[in-house]
């Protein structure tokens, strides 16, 4: 980005640079749905086709779908936000959902209307193609890439080029399972060790000449069984980025377990082969790719800096927000960029949810306040507007207040992640989505977003063991299940502690099962125990890390000590003592486990 020649422009001037869409795919989808309804397309084949085009099955029904819209590198423009809002109002439930993988999802779409959504997306250059299914999914990039002071260079152009090369590429249309790329700016602002291919930009100097490249990690991933990725080599030159990517995809395509659906992610292949064997195979395959690929097979990396333009102010209003609310929001929702005078603003959403009206509102906010004229979806079910001038922040906050999006805590523990859970997912056992919202509301009420001891900690919740809520890399993580007292069932969660996705990435350590209606009291008790035993300069994250690593010297020396301290909180009452205990959040009915056929491996 360059800010040297700051210009004023009309808010509507910024349009998408890349058209990811093909209108004919919408027409083809509509025709295929008709054939399926007429019995001329078998169910398994249709499922694979539907998933390849980004339409995921909805809980307990075959008549509705969830449409997953890809935002490569997280980039989304105001006209695209407006279009998604319109499509949500016309064909979905009047709201949308930001996922942890830089997608926007529209739920409960009638199957015949999916093609209409695809047409609408194509009008603004967006696609749902390969957002699901056994292909390379959305190529992610940290929303702070380009503005982070710790980065070597901006990885965004490389993420976009990789996404463009792989979209609709015959090489990855029928992989053993889904495959994920994640670019980031630095160790702190990504999760590169927890995906199939994770990349951090690096620069090395040889004889006074600086060379761009990447630190590449392979074979990580979250799921029913999770693994931390391994670094391929000390430095991968940028010229080898594409060759390395092709080599890894080809190996997975060739050797991935296509028979055992529960074990056909690349992380299992790496684990079964052993890292050294897999590493050697990648390096050999890369040499073959380099020697045999046509010279026209190349990444189209556009490193031209985006022009940063100061939007014209429509009025002279300065904004006079409540000082306490604004101060909390400024502290917990804005990030100081390496570019002087600018901040990145993160909007706090409840478990990723946003209404159509709010989408329209943030499209206007983006036009009027972001000097780069676009938003960036993040890893935490949120959206960021970058290049916001410091003196515009009070006005922006006032606009967010008007549309109910001024909650603080967006970059703190007070903004938990919760997957869709039983609100729409076939595999979910609990309403993780609603639980995340309940925790967020309670933490904001207690002003935990202002507590510096909790700022860098995370809470992540999945409705089942499959880790869509990333519970394995949370400071305090939960995945859903069911418990029983006699004949009566109740929702509960397996709690883990100490997970993290930074430079010291590790998976959380299982602690104990916590009934759903006791999750909040248990978290509050953990915070109380931490406050009692912490040392100077400790945060909850650093303290729990010491505990799970066996390096804590207080009265809490192990996970078992935490478990013992919490045991009295998790004892289930009888149904006569507390009937509410036996229902999940968002439900007035007695809890029972009910699942459908999952499509992660379809």
C-alpha positions as CSV (number, residue, x, y, z in Angstrom):
1,X,0.0,0.0,0.0
2,X,1.1,3.6,-0.6
3,X,-0.1,6.6,1.3
4,X,2.3,9.1,-0.1
5,X,-0.2,10.6,-2.6
6,X,-3.4,10.6,-0.5
7,X,-6.3,11.6,-2.7
8,X,-10.0,12.2,-2.0
9,X,-12.5,10.2,-3.9
10,X,-16.1,9.4,-4.1
11,X,-17.0,6.5,-1.8
12,X,-18.4,4.4,-4.8
13,X,-15.1,4.4,-6.7
14,X,-13.5,1.2,-5.4
15,X,-14.5,-1.9,-7.3
16,X,-13.2,-5.5,-7.1
17,X,-10.0,-6.1,-9.0
18,X,-10.6,-9.8,-9.7
19,X,-13.7,-11.4,-11.1
20,X,-13.9,-14.9,-9.5
21,X,-17.3,-15.7,-11.1
22,X,-18.6,-17.5,-14.1
23,X,-22.3,-16.9,-14.8
24,X,-22.7,-20.1,-16.8
25,X,-22.2,-22.1,-13.5
26,X,-25.4,-20.7,-12.1
27,X,-27.3,-21.8,-15.2
28,X,-25.7,-25.3,-15.1
29,X,-26.6,-25.6,-11.4
30,X,-30.2,-24.7,-12.1
31,X,-30.5,-27.4,-14.8
32,X,-28.8,-30.0,-12.6
33,X,-31.2,-29.4,-9.7
34,X,-34.1,-30.0,-12.2
35,X,-32.6,-33.2,-13.3
36,X,-32.1,-34.3,-9.7
37,X,-35.7,-33.5,-8.8
38,X,-36.8,-35.5,-11.8
39,X,-34.8,-38.5,-10.6
40,X,-32.3,-38.3,-13.5
41,X,-29.3,-37.5,-11.3
42,X,-28.5,-40.0,-8.5
43,X,-28.2,-38.6,-5.0
44,X,-24.5,-39.3,-4.5
45,X,-23.4,-37.7,-7.8
46,X,-25.7,-34.7,-7.1
47,X,-24.2,-34.3,-3.6
48,X,-20.7,-34.1,-5.0
49,X,-21.8,-31.6,-7.7
50,X,-23.7,-29.5,-5.2
51,X,-20.7,-29.3,-2.8
52,X,-18.3,-28.5,-5.6
53,X,-20.4,-25.4,-6.3
54,X,-20.5,-24.4,-2.6
55,X,-23.9,-25.5,-1.5
56,X,-23.7,-27.5,1.7
57,X,-26.5,-29.7,3.2
58,X,-28.7,-28.3,5.9
59,X,-29.7,-30.1,9.1
60,X,-32.2,-32.9,8.7
61,X,-33.5,-31.8,5.3
62,X,-32.6,-32.2,1.6
63,X,-34.8,-29.3,0.4
64,X,-32.5,-26.5,1.8
65,X,-28.8,-25.7,1.5
66,X,-26.3,-23.4,3.0
67,X,-24.5,-21.4,0.3
68,X,-20.9,-20.6,1.2
69,X,-19.4,-17.6,-0.5
70,X,-15.7,-17.5,-1.0
71,X,-13.7,-14.3,-0.2
72,X,-10.2,-15.1,-1.4
73,X,-7.6,-13.5,0.9
74,X,-10.7,-12.3,2.9
75,X,-11.2,-9.3,0.5
76,X,-14.8,-8.0,0.2
77,X,-16.0,-4.8,-1.4
78,X,-18.9,-2.5,-0.5
79,X,-20.9,-3.4,-3.6
80,X,-20.4,-7.1,-2.8
81,X,-21.6,-6.6,0.8
82,X,-24.7,-4.9,-0.6
83,X,-25.4,-7.7,-3.0
84,X,-25.0,-10.4,-0.3
85,X,-27.5,-8.4,1.9
86,X,-30.0,-8.3,-1.0
87,X,-29.6,-12.1,-1.6
88,X,-30.0,-12.8,2.1
89,X,-33.3,-10.8,2.1
90,X,-34.6,-12.5,-1.1
91,X,-33.5,-16.1,-0.7
92,X,-32.2,-16.7,2.8
93,X,-33.3,-15.7,6.4
94,X,-32.4,-12.0,6.3
95,X,-29.0,-12.5,7.8
96,X,-25.5,-13.8,6.9
97,X,-22.7,-15.5,8.8
98,X,-19.0,-14.8,8.7
99,X,-17.1,-18.0,9.2
100,X,-13.6,-18.6,10.6
101,X,-12.3,-19.3,7.1
102,X,-13.0,-16.0,5.4
103,X,-16.3,-17.1,3.9
104,X,-19.7,-15.6,4.2
105,X,-22.5,-18.1,4.5
106,X,-26.3,-17.8,3.7
107,X,-28.4,-20.4,5.5
108,X,-31.7,-22.1,4.8
109,X,-31.7,-21.5,1.1
110,X,-34.3,-23.4,-0.9
111,X,-32.4,-25.7,-3.2
112,X,-34.0,-24.2,-6.3
113,X,-32.9,-20.8,-5.2
114,X,-29.2,-21.6,-4.9
115,X,-28.7,-20.8,-8.6
116,X,-30.3,-17.4,-8.1
117,X,-27.8,-16.6,-5.4
118,X,-25.0,-17.8,-7.7
119,X,-26.3,-15.4,-10.4
120,X,-26.4,-12.5,-8.0
121,X,-22.9,-13.3,-6.7
122,X,-21.6,-13.4,-10.3
123,X,-22.9,-9.9,-10.9
124,X,-20.4,-8.6,-8.4
125,X,-17.5,-11.0,-9.2
126,X,-18.0,-13.5,-6.4
127,X,-18.4,-17.2,-6.4
128,X,-19.2,-20.2,-4.2
129,X,-17.3,-22.6,-6.5
130,X,-15.1,-25.0,-4.5
131,X,-16.1,-23.5,-1.1
132,X,-17.2,-27.0,-0.2
133,X,-16.3,-30.5,-1.5
134,X,-13.0,-32.3,-2.1
135,X,-11.0,-29.4,-3.5
136,X,-8.8,-26.6,-2.5
137,X,-11.0,-24.5,-0.3
138,X,-10.9,-20.7,0.1
139,X,-7.3,-19.4,0.2
140,X,-7.0,-17.4,3.4
141,X,-4.8,-14.5,4.3
142,X,-4.5,-12.6,7.5
143,X,-6.6,-9.4,7.5
144,X,-3.5,-7.7,8.9
145,X,-1.3,-8.6,6.0
146,X,0.0,-5.3,4.6
147,X,-0.5,-3.3,7.8
148,X,1.3,-5.4,10.4
149,X,4.6,-4.0,11.6
150,X,6.1,-7.4,12.2
151,X,5.7,-8.7,8.6
152,X,8.5,-9.0,6.1
153,X,6.2,-8.1,3.2
154,X,2.5,-8.2,2.3
155,X,1.4,-11.8,1.5
156,X,-1.9,-10.7,0.1
157,X,-0.9,-10.6,-3.6
158,X,0.5,-14.2,-3.3
159,X,-2.7,-15.4,-1.6
160,X,-4.8,-13.9,-4.4
161,X,-2.6,-15.3,-7.1
162,X,-2.7,-18.8,-5.5
163,X,-6.5,-18.7,-5.2
164,X,-6.7,-17.6,-8.9
165,X,-4.4,-20.4,-10.1
166,X,-6.2,-23.1,-8.2
167,X,-9.9,-22.1,-8.7
168,X,-11.4,-24.5,-11.3
169,X,-8.0,-26.0,-11.9
170,X,-8.5,-29.7,-13.0
171,X,-5.6,-30.7,-10.8
172,X,-7.7,-30.3,-7.6
173,X,-11.3,-31.0,-8.6
174,X,-11.4,-34.5,-7.1
175,X,-8.9,-34.7,-4.2
176,X,-9.3,-37.3,-1.4
177,X,-10.6,-34.6,0.9
178,X,-10.7,-30.8,1.3
179,X,-7.4,-29.0,1.2
180,X,-6.6,-25.6,2.9
181,X,-4.1,-22.8,2.3
182,X,-3.4,-20.1,4.8
183,X,-1.1,-17.1,4.3
184,X,-0.4,-14.7,7.1
185,X,1.7,-11.7,8.0
186,X,3.6,-13.0,11.1
187,X,3.6,-15.6,13.8
188,X,1.0,-13.8,15.9
189,X,-1.7,-13.1,13.4
190,X,-2.4,-16.4,11.7
191,X,-2.7,-20.2,12.1
192,X,-0.2,-21.4,9.6
193,X,0.7,-24.6,11.5
194,X,-2.9,-25.8,11.6
195,X,-3.7,-26.1,7.9
196,X,-2.5,-28.3,5.0
197,X,-0.2,-25.5,3.7
198,X,0.6,-22.5,5.8
199,X,2.9,-19.7,4.7
200,X,4.6,-16.8,6.4
201,X,6.5,-14.3,4.2
202,X,10.3,-14.1,4.7
203,X,13.2,-12.2,3.3
204,X,16.7,-13.4,3.1
205,X,19.8,-11.5,2.0
206,X,22.4,-13.1,-0.3
207,X,25.5,-11.0,-1.3
208,X,23.6,-7.8,-0.4
209,X,20.5,-8.7,-2.5
210,X,17.2,-9.3,-0.8
211,X,15.1,-12.2,-1.9
212,X,11.5,-12.8,-1.1
213,X,10.2,-16.2,0.0
214,X,8.2,-18.0,2.6
215,X,8.4,-20.2,5.6
216,X,6.1,-23.1,4.7
217,X,4.4,-25.5,7.1
218,X,2.7,-28.7,5.9
219,X,0.4,-31.3,7.3
220,X,-1.4,-29.4,10.1
221,X,-5.1,-29.4,10.6
222,X,-8.0,-29.5,13.1
223,X,-10.6,-32.2,13.3
224,X,-11.6,-35.3,15.2
225,X,-7.9,-35.9,15.4
226,X,-5.7,-32.8,15.1
227,X,-2.0,-32.4,14.2
228,X,0.4,-29.4,14.2
229,X,2.2,-28.9,10.9
230,X,5.9,-29.2,10.1
231,X,8.2,-26.6,8.5
232,X,9.3,-27.8,5.1
233,X,12.7,-26.0,4.9
234,X,14.4,-23.0,6.2
235,X,13.4,-20.8,3.3
236,X,11.3,-21.3,0.2
237,X,12.0,-18.7,-2.6
238,X,9.0,-17.1,-4.1
239,X,9.8,-18.7,-7.4
240,X,9.3,-22.1,-5.7
241,X,5.9,-21.2,-4.2
242,X,3.8,-22.5,-7.0
243,X,6.0,-25.6,-7.6
244,X,5.8,-26.5,-3.9
245,X,2.1,-26.0,-3.9
246,X,1.6,-28.2,-6.9
247,X,3.9,-30.9,-5.5
248,X,2.1,-31.1,-2.2
249,X,-1.4,-31.3,-3.9
250,X,-0.2,-34.0,-6.4
251,X,1.2,-36.1,-3.6
252,X,-2.0,-35.8,-1.6
253,X,-4.1,-36.6,-4.7
254,X,-2.0,-39.7,-5.4
255,X,-1.5,-41.1,-1.9
256,X,-4.4,-39.8,0.2
257,X,-6.6,-42.5,1.7
258,X,-9.7,-42.5,-0.6
259,X,-11.3,-45.5,1.1
260,X,-11.3,-44.5,4.7
261,X,-13.2,-41.2,4.8
262,X,-12.3,-40.6,8.5
263,X,-8.6,-40.6,7.7
264,X,-8.3,-39.0,4.3
265,X,-7.0,-35.6,5.2
266,X,-3.4,-34.8,4.4
267,X,-2.4,-34.6,8.1
268,X,-3.1,-38.3,8.4
269,X,-0.9,-39.1,5.4
270,X,1.9,-37.1,6.9
271,X,1.5,-38.8,10.3
272,X,1.4,-42.3,8.7
273,X,4.4,-41.7,6.5
274,X,6.4,-39.9,9.1
275,X,7.5,-36.3,8.6
276,X,11.0,-37.0,7.1
277,X,9.6,-39.4,4.5
278,X,6.9,-36.9,3.5
279,X,9.3,-34.0,3.5
280,X,11.7,-35.9,1.2
281,X,8.8,-36.9,-1.1
282,X,7.7,-33.2,-1.4
283,X,11.2,-32.0,-2.3
284,X,11.6,-34.7,-4.9
285,X,8.2,-34.1,-6.4
286,X,8.9,-30.4,-6.5
287,X,12.0,-31.0,-8.5
288,X,9.9,-33.0,-11.0
289,X,7.3,-30.3,-11.2
290,X,9.9,-27.6,-11.8
291,X,11.5,-29.6,-14.5
292,X,8.3,-30.7,-16.3
293,X,5.8,-27.9,-16.0
294,X,5.2,-25.6,-19.0
295,X,6.7,-22.1,-18.8
296,X,3.2,-20.7,-19.0
297,X,2.3,-22.3,-15.7
298,X,3.0,-19.4,-13.4
299,X,1.5,-17.4,-10.5
300,X,0.1,-14.1,-11.7
301,X,1.3,-12.1,-8.7
302,X,0.2,-8.4,-8.8
303,X,2.3,-6.6,-6.3
304,X,1.2,-3.1,-7.5
305,X,0.3,-1.2,-4.3
306,X,-3.3,-0.4,-4.0
307,X,-4.0,3.3,-4.1
308,X,-5.0,4.6,-0.7
309,X,-7.7,7.4,-1.1
310,X,-9.2,9.4,1.6
311,X,-13.0,9.2,1.3
312,X,-14.9,12.5,1.0
313,X,-16.7,13.5,4.1
314,X,-20.4,14.0,3.6
315,X,-20.6,16.3,6.6
316,X,-18.5,18.0,9.2
317,X,-19.9,16.0,12.1
318,X,-17.2,14.9,14.4
319,X,-19.1,12.3,16.3
320,X,-19.6,12.6,20.0
321,X,-19.8,9.1,21.3
322,X,-20.2,8.1,24.9
323,X,-16.6,8.4,26.2
324,X,-16.6,5.2,28.2
325,X,-18.1,3.1,25.4
326,X,-15.8,4.6,22.8
327,X,-12.7,4.1,25.0
328,X,-13.6,0.4,25.5
329,X,-14.2,0.0,21.8
330,X,-11.1,1.8,20.7
331,X,-8.9,-0.3,23.0
332,X,-10.4,-3.6,22.1
333,X,-11.5,-3.3,18.4
334,X,-8.8,-1.3,16.7
335,X,-5.3,-2.2,15.6
336,X,-2.5,0.4,15.0
337,X,-1.1,-0.1,11.5
338,X,2.5,0.4,10.5
339,X,1.3,3.2,8.3
340,X,1.2,6.4,10.4
341,X,-2.2,7.9,11.2
342,X,-4.2,4.8,10.3
343,X,-5.9,2.0,12.3
344,X,-7.6,-1.2,11.3
345,X,-11.1,-1.5,12.8
346,X,-12.5,-4.9,13.7
347,X,-16.3,-5.2,14.0
348,X,-17.5,-7.4,16.8
349,X,-20.2,-9.8,15.6
350,X,-22.0,-12.3,17.8
351,X,-20.6,-15.7,16.6
352,X,-20.2,-14.3,13.1
353,X,-23.9,-13.3,12.6
354,X,-24.9,-10.1,10.9
355,X,-28.3,-9.0,9.5
356,X,-29.0,-7.9,6.0
357,X,-29.6,-4.3,7.2
358,X,-26.3,-4.3,9.0
359,X,-24.6,-5.6,5.9
360,X,-25.9,-2.6,3.9
361,X,-24.8,-0.3,6.8
362,X,-21.2,-1.6,6.9
363,X,-21.0,-1.4,3.1
364,X,-21.7,2.4,3.5
365,X,-19.3,2.6,6.5
366,X,-16.6,0.9,4.3
367,X,-17.1,3.4,1.5
368,X,-17.0,6.4,3.9
369,X,-14.2,5.4,6.2
370,X,-11.8,2.8,4.7
371,X,-9.2,4.6,2.6
372,X,-8.5,1.3,0.7
373,X,-12.2,0.9,-0.1
374,X,-12.7,-2.7,0.9
375,X,-13.1,-4.9,4.0
376,X,-11.1,-8.0,5.0
377,X,-12.8,-11.0,6.6
378,X,-10.7,-12.5,9.4
379,X,-10.1,-15.8,11.2
380,X,-12.4,-15.0,14.1
381,X,-15.9,-14.7,12.5
382,X,-15.5,-11.0,12.0
383,X,-14.7,-8.3,9.4
384,X,-12.0,-5.6,9.4
385,X,-11.9,-2.2,7.8
386,X,-8.4,-1.0,7.2
387,X,-6.8,2.3,6.6
388,X,-9.2,4.2,8.8
389,X,-7.8,7.6,9.7
390,X,-7.4,8.1,13.5
391,X,-9.5,11.3,13.5
392,X,-12.4,9.5,11.8
393,X,-12.7,6.8,14.5
394,X,-15.2,8.7,16.7
395,X,-17.5,9.2,13.7
396,X,-17.2,5.6,12.6
397,X,-18.0,4.4,16.2
398,X,-21.1,6.6,16.1
399,X,-22.3,4.9,12.8
400,X,-21.7,1.5,14.4
401,X,-23.8,2.5,17.4
402,X,-26.7,3.4,15.1
403,X,-26.8,-0.1,13.6
404,X,-26.0,-2.2,16.7
405,X,-22.4,-3.1,15.8
406,X,-20.5,-1.1,18.4
407,X,-19.9,-3.9,20.9
408,X,-16.4,-3.8,22.3
409,X,-14.1,-6.8,22.8
410,X,-13.5,-7.8,19.2
411,X,-9.8,-8.6,19.7
412,X,-10.2,-10.1,23.1
413,X,-11.4,-13.2,25.0
414,X,-14.9,-11.5,25.1
415,X,-15.5,-12.5,21.5
416,X,-15.7,-16.3,21.5
417,X,-15.9,-18.4,18.3
418,X,-18.9,-20.7,17.9
419,X,-19.6,-22.9,14.9
420,X,-23.1,-23.1,13.6
421,X,-23.8,-26.1,15.8
422,X,-27.4,-27.5,15.8
423,X,-28.7,-24.4,14.2
424,X,-27.9,-25.9,10.8
425,X,-25.2,-28.6,10.9
426,X,-26.0,-32.3,10.4
427,X,-23.2,-33.5,12.6
428,X,-23.7,-31.1,15.5
429,X,-24.6,-32.4,19.0
430,X,-24.9,-29.1,20.8
431,X,-25.9,-25.4,20.1
432,X,-22.3,-24.1,20.2
433,X,-23.4,-21.1,18.2
434,X,-25.8,-19.9,20.9
435,X,-23.4,-20.7,23.7
436,X,-20.8,-18.5,22.2
437,X,-23.3,-15.6,22.2
438,X,-24.2,-16.2,25.8
439,X,-20.6,-16.1,26.8
440,X,-20.0,-12.9,24.8
441,X,-22.9,-11.1,26.4
442,X,-21.9,-12.2,29.9
443,X,-18.2,-11.2,29.4
444,X,-19.2,-7.8,28.1
445,X,-21.5,-7.3,31.1
446,X,-18.6,-8.1,33.4
447,X,-16.3,-5.8,31.3
448,X,-13.8,-8.7,30.8
449,X,-12.9,-7.0,27.4
450,X,-11.1,-4.3,29.4
451,X,-9.1,-6.8,31.5
452,X,-5.5,-6.9,30.1
453,X,-4.9,-10.2,31.8
454,X,-7.5,-11.8,29.5
455,X,-6.9,-9.9,26.3
456,X,-4.8,-12.4,24.5
457,X,-6.8,-15.5,25.5
458,X,-9.4,-17.2,23.4
459,X,-12.5,-19.2,23.8
460,X,-13.5,-21.4,20.8
461,X,-16.5,-23.8,20.7
462,X,-17.5,-26.6,18.3
463,X,-20.8,-28.4,18.3
464,X,-19.1,-31.8,17.8
465,X,-15.5,-33.2,17.8
466,X,-14.8,-32.1,14.2
467,X,-13.3,-28.7,15.1
468,X,-15.2,-26.2,12.9
469,X,-15.0,-23.9,15.9
470,X,-11.3,-24.5,16.2
471,X,-11.6,-25.6,19.9
472,X,-8.2,-27.4,19.7
473,X,-6.2,-24.2,19.5
474,X,-8.1,-22.2,22.1
475,X,-6.9,-21.1,25.5
476,X,-10.2,-22.6,26.7
477,X,-11.8,-24.9,24.1
478,X,-15.0,-26.9,24.0
479,X,-16.6,-29.5,21.8
480,X,-20.2,-30.7,22.2
481,X,-21.6,-34.1,23.2
482,X,-24.3,-35.6,25.4
483,X,-24.4,-36.7,29.0
484,X,-27.0,-38.8,30.9
485,X,-28.5,-39.0,34.3
486,X,-30.5,-42.2,34.3
487,X,-32.8,-42.0,31.3
488,X,-32.5,-38.2,31.0
489,X,-29.9,-36.7,28.6
490,X,-28.3,-33.2,28.9
491,X,-25.9,-31.3,26.6
492,X,-22.3,-31.1,27.6
493,X,-18.9,-30.2,26.3
494,X,-15.4,-31.7,26.5
495,X,-13.2,-28.8,27.7
496,X,-9.5,-28.5,26.8
497,X,-6.9,-26.0,28.0
498,X,-3.8,-24.4,26.6
499,X,-4.3,-24.6,22.9
500,X,-2.7,-21.8,20.8
501,X,-1.9,-21.1,17.1
502,X,1.0,-18.6,17.4
503,X,4.8,-19.3,17.1
504,X,4.4,-21.8,20.0
505,X,1.4,-23.6,18.4
506,X,0.1,-26.5,20.5
507,X,-3.1,-28.4,20.8
508,X,-5.2,-28.0,24.0
509,X,-5.1,-30.7,26.7
510,X,-8.4,-32.3,27.6
511,X,-9.5,-31.4,31.1
512,X,-13.1,-32.6,31.9
513,X,-16.6,-32.7,30.6
514,X,-18.7,-29.6,31.4
515,X,-22.6,-29.5,31.2
516,X,-23.7,-26.8,28.7
517,X,-25.5,-24.8,31.4
518,X,-22.3,-24.9,33.6
519,X,-19.8,-23.7,30.9
520,X,-20.0,-20.0,31.9
521,X,-19.6,-20.7,35.7
522,X,-16.7,-23.0,34.9
523,X,-14.9,-20.3,32.8
524,X,-15.5,-17.7,35.5
525,X,-14.0,-20.1,38.1
526,X,-10.9,-20.7,36.0
527,X,-10.4,-16.9,35.8
528,X,-10.9,-16.7,39.5
529,X,-8.3,-19.4,40.1
530,X,-5.9,-17.7,37.7
531,X,-6.3,-14.3,39.4
532,X,-5.5,-16.0,42.7
533,X,-2.3,-17.8,41.5
534,X,-0.9,-15.5,38.8
535,X,2.5,-13.9,38.9
536,X,3.3,-10.4,37.8
537,X,2.9,-9.9,34.1
538,X,1.0,-13.1,33.7
539,X,-1.9,-13.3,31.4
540,X,-4.5,-16.1,31.5
541,X,-2.9,-17.5,28.3
542,X,0.6,-17.6,29.6
543,X,-0.5,-19.0,33.0
544,X,-2.5,-21.8,31.5
545,X,0.3,-22.6,29.1
546,X,2.6,-23.1,32.2
547,X,0.1,-25.3,33.9
548,X,-0.5,-27.6,30.9
549,X,3.3,-27.7,30.3
550,X,4.0,-28.7,33.9
551,X,6.0,-25.6,34.7
552,X,3.6,-23.8,37.2
553,X,4.8,-23.5,40.8
554,X,1.6,-22.2,42.5
555,X,-1.0,-24.4,44.3
556,X,-2.3,-25.2,40.7
557,X,0.5,-27.3,39.2
558,X,-1.4,-29.4,36.7
559,X,-4.5,-29.8,34.7
560,X,-5.7,-32.3,37.3
561,X,-5.5,-29.5,39.9
562,X,-7.8,-27.4,37.8
563,X,-10.1,-30.3,37.3
564,X,-10.4,-30.9,41.0
565,X,-11.1,-27.3,41.6
566,X,-14.0,-27.4,39.2
567,X,-15.5,-30.7,40.1
568,X,-18.2,-29.3,42.4
569,X,-19.5,-27.1,39.5
570,X,-20.2,-29.9,37.0
571,X,-22.2,-32.4,39.1
572,X,-25.5,-32.7,37.3
573,X,-28.7,-32.1,39.3
574,X,-31.8,-34.3,38.9
575,X,-34.4,-33.2,36.5
576,X,-36.8,-32.3,39.4
577,X,-34.1,-30.1,40.9
578,X,-33.3,-28.2,37.7
579,X,-35.3,-28.9,34.5
580,X,-33.5,-26.2,32.5
581,X,-30.2,-28.1,32.9
582,X,-31.6,-30.8,30.6
583,X,-32.2,-28.4,27.6
584,X,-29.7,-26.8,25.4
585,X,-29.3,-23.1,24.8
586,X,-31.9,-21.8,22.4
587,X,-34.2,-24.8,23.0
588,X,-37.1,-25.3,25.4
589,X,-37.2,-29.1,24.7
590,X,-35.5,-31.9,26.5
591,X,-32.1,-32.5,25.1
592,X,-31.4,-35.5,22.9
593,X,-28.6,-36.3,20.4
594,X,-29.7,-36.3,16.8
595,X,-27.4,-36.1,13.8
596,X,-27.8,-36.5,10.1
597,X,-25.3,-37.5,7.4
598,X,-22.3,-35.3,7.3
599,X,-20.9,-33.9,4.0
600,X,-17.4,-33.0,5.0
601,X,-16.2,-36.2,3.2
602,X,-19.0,-36.5,0.6
